[in-house]
Amino acid sequence: FESYIGEYFKSQGYAVKQSFVQKSDGGVDIWLTKDSELSLVQCKHWKTRKVGVQILREMYGVMIGNNASKMIIVTSGDFTSEAVAFSLDKRLWLVNGSELVHMIEDGRSFQNKPSISPQTHRAGVESMICPSCQSKLVMRVAKRGAKSGMSF
């Protein structure tokens, strides 16, 4: 999973450094540099468990300790609502499994991810979380068919 994520970032123009041996790296799976900025990536290949707020707290500390511009946490599953809320006013970028699939399919870049102010996020947190499964909701645009170009 980590090597696949590393390849994705290479395709987006990042210099990628990753270690394939188990060592004490503070939780960093991939070190990215682009335009003299350091970004760190933590990968969680979890389909049945959600990534919780404790992991985000740890990764936030690692990001600060390494003077990184951002910490990207990628999971094949999802994040808890507490984790999503914690990330809103920090430089933590959360990528869940469905968002990752769409980003790879569409060739979208993390650099092009729209930035929304924390105030806007905070005001809309309740509407951004699925009431049934507590997953983060993602706005999509239909690419074909009668509803092409419409948001859903």
C-alpha positions as CSV (number, residue, x, y, z in Angstrom):
1,F,0.0,0.0,0.0
2,E,2.8,2.5,1.0
3,S,4.7,1.9,-2.2
4,Y,1.6,2.5,-4.3
5,I,0.9,5.8,-2.5
6,G,4.6,6.7,-3.0
7,E,4.3,6.1,-6.8
8,Y,1.2,8.3,-6.9
9,F,3.1,11.2,-5.3
10,K,5.9,10.7,-7.8
11,S,3.4,11.1,-10.6
12,Q,2.4,14.4,-9.0
13,G,5.9,15.8,-9.2
14,Y,7.1,15.1,-5.6
15,A,10.5,13.8,-4.7
16,V,9.6,10.7,-2.7
17,K,11.7,9.0,0.0
18,Q,10.3,5.9,1.7
19,S,11.8,3.2,3.7
20,F,10.7,-0.4,3.2
21,V,12.3,-1.7,6.4
22,Q,10.6,-1.5,9.8
23,K,12.3,1.2,11.9
24,S,11.5,3.9,14.3
25,D,10.5,6.6,12.0
26,G,8.0,8.4,14.2
27,G,5.1,7.1,12.1
28,V,6.2,8.6,8.8
29,D,5.9,6.2,5.9
30,I,6.7,8.6,3.1
31,W,8.8,11.8,3.0
32,L,7.8,14.2,0.2
33,T,9.5,17.3,-1.0
34,K,8.2,19.7,-3.7
35,D,9.1,23.4,-4.1
36,S,11.4,23.2,-1.0
37,E,8.5,22.2,1.2
38,L,8.5,19.0,3.3
39,S,5.3,17.0,3.6
40,L,5.0,13.7,5.5
41,V,2.7,10.8,4.8
42,Q,1.3,8.2,7.1
43,C,-0.5,5.3,5.4
44,K,-3.1,3.1,7.1
45,H,-4.2,0.1,5.1
46,W,-7.3,-0.5,7.2
47,K,-10.6,-1.4,5.7
48,T,-12.5,-2.5,8.8
49,R,-11.3,0.0,11.4
50,K,-11.6,3.7,11.2
51,V,-8.5,5.9,11.8
52,G,-9.1,7.7,15.1
53,V,-8.2,11.0,16.6
54,Q,-5.3,9.5,18.7
55,I,-3.3,8.7,15.5
56,L,-4.0,12.2,14.2
57,R,-2.7,13.7,17.4
58,E,0.5,11.7,17.2
59,M,1.0,12.5,13.5
60,Y,0.4,16.2,14.2
61,G,3.2,16.1,16.8
62,V,5.5,14.3,14.3
63,M,4.7,17.0,11.7
64,I,5.6,19.8,14.1
65,G,8.7,18.0,15.3
66,N,10.0,17.7,11.7
67,N,9.0,21.2,10.7
68,A,6.9,19.8,7.9
69,S,4.4,22.0,6.0
70,K,1.8,19.3,6.2
71,M,1.0,15.8,7.2
72,I,-1.1,13.7,4.8
73,I,-2.8,10.7,6.3
74,V,-4.0,8.2,3.8
75,T,-6.3,5.2,4.6
76,S,-7.9,2.6,2.5
77,G,-10.8,2.9,4.9
78,D,-12.2,5.9,6.7
79,F,-11.7,8.3,9.6
80,T,-13.8,8.8,12.8
81,S,-15.8,12.0,13.1
82,E,-13.6,13.0,16.0
83,A,-10.5,12.6,13.7
84,V,-12.1,14.7,11.0
85,A,-13.1,17.4,13.6
86,F,-9.5,17.4,15.0
87,S,-7.9,17.9,11.6
88,L,-10.0,21.0,10.6
89,D,-7.8,23.8,11.9
90,K,-4.5,22.0,11.4
91,R,-2.3,21.2,8.5
92,L,-3.5,17.6,8.4
93,W,-4.9,16.4,5.1
94,L,-7.1,13.3,5.4
95,V,-7.6,11.1,2.4
96,N,-10.0,8.2,2.9
97,G,-10.3,5.2,0.6
98,S,-13.0,6.5,-1.7
99,E,-11.3,9.9,-2.1
100,L,-8.0,8.2,-2.9
101,V,-9.6,6.1,-5.6
102,H,-11.2,9.2,-7.2
103,M,-7.9,11.1,-7.0
104,I,-6.0,8.3,-8.7
105,E,-8.7,7.8,-11.3
106,D,-9.0,11.5,-12.1
107,G,-5.2,12.2,-11.8
108,R,-6.0,14.9,-9.3
109,S,-3.2,16.3,-7.3
110,F,-3.1,17.0,-3.5
111,Q,-1.6,20.4,-4.5
112,N,-4.9,21.2,-6.3
113,K,-7.1,20.3,-3.4
114,P,-9.2,23.3,-2.6
115,S,-8.5,25.0,0.6
116,I,-11.4,26.0,2.8
117,S,-11.0,28.1,5.9
118,P,-11.3,26.4,9.2
119,Q,-14.3,28.6,10.1
120,T,-16.1,27.3,7.0
121,H,-15.2,23.7,7.9
122,R,-16.3,24.1,11.5
123,A,-19.7,25.6,10.6
124,G,-20.4,22.7,8.2
125,V,-18.9,19.7,10.1
126,E,-22.3,18.3,11.0
127,S,-23.5,18.4,7.4
128,M,-20.2,16.8,6.2
129,I,-20.6,13.6,8.3
130,C,-22.9,10.7,7.3
131,P,-25.4,10.3,10.1
132,S,-25.6,6.5,9.5
133,C,-21.9,5.5,9.4
134,Q,-20.1,8.6,10.6
135,S,-18.0,8.7,7.4
136,K,-16.9,12.0,5.8
137,L,-19.1,13.1,2.9
138,V,-17.4,14.1,-0.3
139,M,-18.9,16.3,-3.0
140,R,-18.7,14.8,-6.5
141,V,-19.5,16.0,-10.0
142,A,-21.2,13.6,-12.5
143,K,-18.9,13.1,-15.5
144,R,-21.4,11.5,-17.9
145,G,-25.0,10.8,-18.4
146,A,-28.1,13.1,-18.1
147,K,-26.7,14.7,-14.9
148,S,-23.2,15.4,-16.4
149,G,-21.6,18.4,-14.7
150,M,-24.0,18.4,-11.8
151,S,-22.9,18.1,-8.2
152,F,-24.1,15.3,-5.9
